[in-house]
């Protein structure tokens, strides 16, 4: 048996290695980045964790995202998962303009998990070692030839950039601006998680925050070196809210695909995350695999 550390607080248990949150032994859905925020807060329970410390620990310098809104979104998701309230917190307290503190009592426990069983040793036949050396040498030679040929023909191209513009709230209801902004930030997070190093995601550039009337797609492509841009709309039709997401190829402004969600009856954080996840999954299938270009001679 092996041991792993878990945090227990109230009716919750959190495994920081698996980023797994449970309530009364039942799994509680929490996206990866909010779970990472919770892990850091629990590890330093009773202490202030500054916003800058959270930024460096969770986002680092690779992901281009509106950090302030991204962190606010993560904290909101953590509170939703824990049933916590910012006004009268039981677990996560906001320290204005500084950061956050986990204020609930936390108990650290070691949990036993089954150890991985070693595979039985294979039976070795007479002469196996000599044949194995010959086989490995031949395979290594073939691999070397293939690698040499590959690098003569191609070299890796830089990952294309996907820019995510701020979703437009076209409902006329300013209360839905927060919902559309959360959609934007959540989509940036989901695309970053989906890409598998195939592309880079930009979501916090000032040029992406302009309204639809002032938006210039060619300027976005030129200033950010973006090959794709995502445009989003939140609309209302009588009593129904609709969300549209458009994937556009630049600079020719070719419309590649649209993700459409009709009758969004609840404008909640959970629903925002679900829409962003499904939209990112659809867009990821239309974005290129890692490409290669001919090497210069």
C-alpha positions, -999 to 999 in steps of 0.1 A, spaced: 0 0 0 11 36 -7 -1 68 10 -13 101 -5 -21 134 13 -57 147 14 -72 177 30 -104 174 50 -126 204 60 -163 204 69 -180 178 48 -154 181 20 -123 161 12 -97 174 -14 -69 154 -30 -43 180 -42 -24 155 -64 -55 144 -83 -73 179 -79 -103 159 -68 -129 175 -46 -155 153 -28 -184 160 -6 -196 132 16 -176 108 -7 -194 121 -38 -173 139 -65 -179 176 -69 -171 190 -104 -144 216 -104 -124 227 -134 -86 223 -133 -76 260 -127 -101 266 -99 -90 233 -84 -54 245 -85 -64 277 -67 -82 257 -40 -51 234 -36 -28 264 -30 -53 280 -6 -56 248 14 -18 243 14 -15 277 31 -47 276 51 -48 305 77 -24 325 56 -29 352 30 -22 341 -5 -16 371 -26 -31 376 -61 4 377 -75 13 344 -59 -18 328 -74 -10 343 -108 25 328 -108 15 295 -94 -15 289 -117 -10 308 -149 28 314 -149 39 334 -180 27 310 -208 -10 316 -209 -23 349 -222 -55 356 -203 -71 385 -185 -57 375 -151 -79 396 -129 -111 383 -143 -96 349 -147 -88 347 -110 -122 362 -100 -138 335 -121 -118 307 -104 -126 320 -69 -163 322 -78 -162 286 -90 -145 275 -58 -171 292 -37 -199 277 -58 -184 242 -54 -181 247 -16 -215 265 -12 -196 294 2 -206 331 3 -183 360 -3 -203 382 22 -203 357 50 -175 333 41 -170 300 59 -140 289 38 -125 315 15 -121 351 27 -113 380 4 -86 404 15 -94 434 -6 -67 444 -32 -44 417 -17 -56 382 -21 -75 354 -4 -72 333 27 -87 299 35 -102 305 70 -120 271 77 -103 245 99 -83 221 77 -71 186 87 -44 169 67 -46 132 65 -27 103 48 -49 80 28 -38 45 18 -40 35 -18 -31 2 -35 5 2 -47 11 -7 -84 19 -44 -88 52 -52 -106 48 -72 -138 62 -107 -136 97 -111 -151 95 -125 -187 110 -159 -194 144 -155 -210 152 -180 -237 187 -191 -246 204 -167 -271 178 -140 -263 204 -114 -252 224 -117 -285 193 -115 -306 180 -85 -286 213 -66 -291 211 -71 -329 174 -61 -330 180 -30 -309 210 -20 -331 190 -24 -363 161 -4 -349 184 23 -337 200 26 -372 166 28 -389 154 54 -364 185 75 -369 180 74 -407 143 84 -403 152 113 -380 179 126 -403 156 125 -433 128 142 -413 150 171 -402 163 175 -437 128 178 -451 110 198 -423 113 219 -392 86 228 -367 66 258 -374 57 282 -347 23 275 -331 -5 295 -346 -22 321 -323 -59 320 -315 -72 354 -303 -105 354 -283 -124 387 -285 -146 398 -257 -181 384 -262 -207 410 -272 -237 414 -250 -264 422 -276 -294 417 -253 -297 453 -241 -296 440 -206 -264 452 -187 -269 425 -161 -259 399 -188 -225 416 -194 -210 397 -165 -223 365 -180 -208 373 -214 -174 383 -198 -173 350 -179 -180 332 -211 -150 349 -227 -126 341 -198 -139 305 -195 -134 299 -232 -98 312 -230 -92 287 -202 -109 258 -220 -91 264 -253 -58 265 -235 -66 232 -218 -77 216 -251 -49 227 -274 -22 201 -265 5 226 -274 -9 229 -310 -16 266 -307 -13 296 -284 -43 315 -269 -45 352 -265 -74 367 -245 -63 398 -226 -50 422 -252 -66 456 -252 -75 453 -289 -97 423 -281 -118 444 -256 -132 469 -281 -169 467 -289 -182 451 -321 -186 485 -339 -150 494 -333 -135 459 -338 -110 455 -367 -102 419 -375 -73 427 -397 -58 449 -370 -62 421 -345 -44 397 -368 -16 421 -376 -10 433 -340 -13 399 -323 1 378 -352 -31 358 -348 -41 333 -375 -76 328 -359 -100 349 -339 -131 338 -319 -161 362 -319 -189 356 -295 -225 370 -291 -250 368 -263 -285 375 -277 -320 376 -264 -351 365 -283 -382 373 -263 -377 352 -231 -348 332 -244 -311 339 -243 -289 325 -271 -251 322 -273 -231 321 -305 -194 316 -310 -177 321 -344 -142 308 -354 -127 330 -381 -95 324 -401 -73 354 -407 -64 374 -427 -90 363 -453 -117 364 -426 -131 330 -436 -158 317 -413 -148 282 -403 -175 271 -379 -201 284 -354 -211 270 -320 -247 278 -312 -265 274 -279 -302 282 -279 -325 288 -250 -298 293 -223 -323 294 -195 -298 298 -167 -270 324 -169 -250 307 -141 -213 300 -136 -218 263 -140 -237 268 -173 -210 292 -185 -184 266 -179 -204 239 -198 -210 262 -228 -173 272 -229 -162 236 -227 -185 225 -256 -175 255 -277 -138 249 -271 -142 212 -280 -159 221 -313 -133 248 -322 -104 226 -313 -115 200 -339 -112 228 -366 -78 241 -355 -47 226 -371 -25 199 -357 11 208 -351 23 218 -385 57 216 -402 72 238 -429 101 231 -453 135 239 -439 155 266 -455 183 254 -477 
